[in-house]
Amino acid sequence: MLTSTAPVVEPTKRMPSLEIRRMLLSDLDRVVYLEKESFPDPWSEQNFTYEIVENQFSQPYVVTNNGHVIGYSVHWCFDIEAHLANFAVDESFRRQNVGSYLLGFLISDILRKNIHSIYLEIRASNEAARNLYKKHGFREDGVRKHYYLKEKDDAILMSLSLKEG
Ligand SMILES: CC(C)(COP(=O)(O)OP(=O)(O)OC[C@H]1O[C@@H](n2cnc3c(N)ncnc32)[C@H](O)[C@@H]1OP(=O)(O)O)[C@@H](O)C(=O)NCCC(=O)NCCS
């Protein structure tokens, strides 16, 4: 049996209109803007287009507030494994449970697909993301030293096992 100890997150009282849906090409102006705001080495519009149009393993989502995109994610599903490749929330909506809401949705969605584990890697200096993933049951499995050359940072490898026991 597949299971998760991740907290179930409902839309917050302050933002009752949060919704999650698949990412569309028409979202890309906004997604690419948020991506540039969030990462020192942002994905390009072409990268996101590939995920929406071509990559058969890809599951790109956006989270909206009153129809306005305030966050997004991209994960890949391969047989019994998923890899979380991209995840961000609009700076002005951070620390209001939006990331938790989106991540909780992704974990439930992945569980339904009978996938056993979710993997990701993040910058060692990214305390916010490390805490977010830990809060949702991910554990830190290892370090890739000097993985992010430009930022001179290590990568932390994290995983969430969805298999009982
Ligand atoms: C990481 C990120 C997605 C978190 O989104 P968020 O909507 O702010 O997250 P939440 O409000 O749901 O926070 C959930 C938990 O994450 C941790 N967290 C979030 N922001 C944090 C911060 N600035 N410092 C420390 N911990 C933080 C906390 O444990 C928090 O729980 P708490 O509020 O009960 O303490 C957001 O900061 C972001 O988009 N960062 C830039 C992009 C990025 O780093 N993406 C992840 C790597 S791919």
The ligand as a Tripos MOL2 file, in Angstrom:
@<TRIPOS>MOLECULE
LIG
   48    50     1     0     0
SMALL
NO_CHARGES

@<TRIPOS>ATOM
      1 C1         10.3160   27.4820   -1.1990 C.3       1 LIG1
      2 C2          8.9980   28.1680   -1.5230 C.3       1 LIG1
      3 C3          8.3230   27.4510   -2.6950 C.3       1 LIG1
      4 C4          8.0670   28.0760   -0.2780 C.3       1 LIG1
      5 O1          6.7640   28.5270   -0.6390 O.3       1 LIG1
      6 P1          5.7800   29.1590    0.4490 P.3       1 LIG1
      7 O2          4.4650   29.3270   -0.1870 O.co2     1 LIG1
      8 O3          6.4030   30.3670    1.0460 O.co2     1 LIG1
      9 O4          5.7480   28.0010    1.5560 O.3       1 LIG1
     10 P2          4.7120   27.8250    2.7620 P.3       1 LIG1
     11 O5          4.1290   29.1440    3.1620 O.co2     1 LIG1
     12 O6          3.7460   26.7500    2.4120 O.co2     1 LIG1
     13 O7          5.6940   27.3540    3.9270 O.3       1 LIG1
     14 C5          5.7320   25.9920    4.3430 C.3       1 LIG1
     15 C6          6.9310   25.7710    5.2410 C.3       1 LIG1
     16 O8          8.1390   25.9780    4.5040 O.3       1 LIG1
     17 C7          9.1310   26.5540    5.3740 C.3       1 LIG1
     18 N1          9.4720   27.8990    4.8960 N.ar      1 LIG1
     19 C8          8.8580   28.6090    3.9350 C.ar      1 LIG1
     20 N2          9.4980   29.7790    3.7420 N.ar      1 LIG1
     21 C9         10.5140   29.8130    4.6350 C.ar      1 LIG1
     22 C10        11.5320   30.7620    4.9040 C.ar      1 LIG1
     23 N3         11.6130   31.9340    4.2490 N.pl3     1 LIG1
     24 N4         12.4450   30.4490    5.8560 N.ar      1 LIG1
     25 C11        12.3970   29.2920    6.5230 C.ar      1 LIG1
     26 N5         11.4380   28.3260    6.2950 N.ar      1 LIG1
     27 C12        10.5170   28.6050    5.3780 C.ar      1 LIG1
     28 C13         8.4970   26.6100    6.7480 C.3       1 LIG1
     29 O9          8.7590   25.3750    7.3920 O.3       1 LIG1
     30 C14         7.0240   26.7250    6.4060 C.3       1 LIG1
     31 O10         6.1830   26.2760    7.4370 O.3       1 LIG1
     32 P3          5.7340   27.3070    8.5900 P.3       1 LIG1
     33 O11         5.1680   28.5100    7.8760 O.co2     1 LIG1
     34 O12         4.7140   26.5280    9.3580 O.co2     1 LIG1
     35 O13         6.9760   27.6390    9.3660 O.co2     1 LIG1
     36 C15         9.2010   29.6930   -1.8430 C.3       1 LIG1
     37 O14         9.9990   30.2710   -0.8220 O.3       1 LIG1
     38 C16         9.8670   29.9430   -3.1940 C.2       1 LIG1
     39 O15         9.1880   30.0120   -4.2270 O.2       1 LIG1
     40 N6         11.2120   30.0950   -3.1940 N.am      1 LIG1
     41 C17        11.9630   30.3800   -4.4450 C.3       1 LIG1
     42 C18        11.9630   29.2000   -5.3960 C.3       1 LIG1
     43 C19        12.4890   27.9440   -4.7190 C.2       1 LIG1
     44 O16        13.4320   27.9750   -3.9490 O.2       1 LIG1
     45 N7         11.8400   26.7820   -5.0390 N.am      1 LIG1
     46 C20        12.1830   25.5120   -4.4380 C.3       1 LIG1
     47 C21        13.3110   24.8370   -5.0730 C.3       1 LIG1
     48 S1         12.8720   24.1070   -6.6210 S.3       1 LIG1
@<TRIPOS>BOND
     1     1     2 1
     2     2     3 1
     3     2     4 1
     4     2    36 1
     5     4     5 1
     6     5     6 1
     7     6     7 2
     8     6     8 1
     9     6     9 1
    10     9    10 1
    11    10    11 2
    12    10    12 1
    13    10    13 1
    14    13    14 1
    15    14    15 1
    16    15    16 1
    17    15    30 1
    18    16    17 1
    19    17    18 1
    20    17    28 1
    21    18    19 ar
    22    18    27 ar
    23    19    20 ar
    24    20    21 ar
    25    21    22 ar
    26    21    27 ar
    27    22    23 1
    28    22    24 ar
    29    24    25 ar
    30    25    26 ar
    31    26    27 ar
    32    28    29 1
    33    28    30 1
    34    30    31 1
    35    31    32 1
    36    32    33 2
    37    32    34 1
    38    32    35 1
    39    36    37 1
    40    36    38 1
    41    38    39 2
    42    38    40 1
    43    40    41 1
    44    41    42 1
    45    42    43 1
    46    43    44 2
    47    43    45 1
    48    45    46 1
    49    46    47 1
    50    47    48 1
@<TRIPOS>SUBSTRUCTURE
     1 LIG1         1 GROUP 0 **** ****
